[in-house]
């Protein structure tokens, strides 16, 4: 119950001015990705019997393009976040 309460609190914090454990951009892009995938799979299931091999190849190409875009977007965001963090000027060794 404690974990569910924490999850709900963090989701509410996403859309408030408070800091949240989750990223608003990632949540929204993840939801958009799931909706797009659901639409693509539904289309494929309903149209599979009438599709030519070129249609299936085009469908697969779009799937790979979307997946590649999402991976590229996430990696770019990670790189930008790592560039935004100030360098560690401490003389202490890193804590593992």
N, C-alpha and C positions, 0 to 999 in steps of 0.2 A: 504494500500500500504506500509505503514511503517513497519508493521509486516512481510510482505512478504520479504521486503528488509533485515530485520534483520535475518529472517530464512535462506535466501540464503547466507548471510554473515557468519553466524554461521556454515553452512554446508561447505562452502569453508574453514573456519578456522580449521575444523576437519582434513583436509589433508594438512595443512600448519604447520609452527612452532608456530603459535599464539595459545593462549588459546581459547578454545571453550566452549560454554554452554553445548554441547552434548559430549558424550563419543564415541570415535571411535570404541572401542570394542563392546559396546552395540548396536550401529547402525549396525555394520557388523554382529553381532550374531543375531540381530532381522531380518535383511534381509535374512540371511541363514535359520532362523526358518520359516519365511513366505514362502520361496521357498520350503522347505521341506514339510510344511503343504499343500501347493498347490499341490505338487506331490502326496502326500498320498491321498488327497481327490479326485483328478482326477482319480487315480488308483481305488479307492473304487467305484466311480460312474460308471466307465466303466466295472469293473469286478464283481459288486454286484450280478448280476443275476446268475453268475456261481460259486459264493463262497459258501463254506460249513460253518457250524457254527464254526468249528475250525479255519477256515481262518479269519472269522470276529473277533473271540476272539483274535487271534494273532495280527490282525490289531489294535484292541483296546489296546492291551497290549503295542504295540510299541508306539501308541499315548500317553499313560499314561507315558511310560518310557521317552519319549522326553520331555513331559511337566514337569515331575519330575526333569529331568536333568537341564532344564532351570531355574526352581525355585531354585534348589540347587546352581547352578552357580551364580545366582543373589544374593542370601543370602550370599554366601561365599565372593563375591566381596564387598558387603556392610560391612561385618565383617572386612575384610582386610582394607577397607578405614577407618573404625572407629578406628582401632588399629594404623593406621598411623598418626592420628591427635594428636598433642601434648596435654597433659592435660592442663586444664585451671587453672593456678596458681593465678588468680585474686581473690582478697578478695571481689570484688563487687558481689552483687547477680545477677543471670542470668536475662537477659532481655527477657520478653515474648512478 
